[in-house]
Amino acid sequence: MTDLSNSRDIREPRTKPGVGVRRGEYYTYFALIFLFALPMNSIAYVLTALTGKALPSKGPLKATWCEARTVAAQIFKL
């Protein structure tokens, strides 16, 4: 017969301590990075369109979203 007295309850969520705090902090950094990067990506997109070069595959919002996600993830990876 198996002794289950030391096992954790199966219904307990598998979360790490402080995950909620880190999530809020992540979204704060993400929002700040997004807000600062959006004007720069918009200007770059418009300048690319005005010079007659091919437009980037991602629009300014999508490019900014991807950059902010990457940078915020790198901050919390450390």
C-alpha positions in Angstrom: 0.0 0.0 0.0 1.3 3.5 -0.9 1.9 6.1 1.8 0.4 9.4 0.6 0.9 11.3 3.8 3.8 13.3 2.5 2.5 13.9 -1.0 1.0 17.2 -1.9 -2.7 17.4 -2.7 -3.3 16.9 -6.5 -5.8 19.7 -6.5 -3.2 22.3 -5.3 -2.1 24.6 -8.1 1.5 24.2 -9.3 2.6 27.8 -8.9 5.8 29.2 -7.6 5.8 31.6 -4.7 5.6 35.2 -5.8 4.3 34.5 -9.3 1.5 37.0 -9.0 3.9 39.8 -7.9 6.3 39.0 -10.7 3.4 39.0 -13.2 2.3 42.5 -12.2 5.9 43.7 -12.4 6.3 42.1 -15.8 3.3 43.8 -17.2 4.4 47.1 -15.8 7.8 46.8 -17.5 6.1 45.6 -20.7 3.8 48.6 -20.8 6.6 51.0 -20.2 8.8 49.5 -22.9 5.8 49.3 -25.3 5.0 53.0 -24.8 8.6 54.1 -25.3 9.2 51.9 -28.4 5.9 52.6 -30.2 6.8 56.2 -31.4 10.2 55.0 -32.7 8.7 52.0 -34.5 6.0 54.2 -36.0 8.5 56.7 -37.3 10.7 54.0 -38.7 7.7 52.5 -40.5 6.6 55.8 -42.0 10.1 56.6 -43.1 10.4 53.2 -44.8 7.1 53.8 -46.6 8.2 57.3 -47.7 11.5 56.2 -49.1 9.8 53.7 -51.4 11.4 50.6 -49.9 9.3 47.5 -49.3 7.2 47.7 -46.2 8.3 45.5 -43.3 6.2 42.4 -42.8 5.1 43.6 -39.4 3.3 46.8 -38.8 4.4 49.2 -36.1 2.1 47.8 -33.5 3.1 44.2 -34.1 6.8 45.1 -34.2 6.6 47.1 -31.0 4.6 44.3 -29.3 7.3 41.7 -30.2 10.1 43.9 -29.1 8.5 44.8 -25.8 7.8 41.1 -25.1 11.4 40.1 -25.9 12.9 42.9 -23.8 10.7 42.4 -20.8 11.4 38.6 -20.9 15.1 39.3 -21.0 14.8 41.6 -18.0 13.1 38.9 -15.9 15.4 36.1 -17.2 18.3 37.6 -15.3 
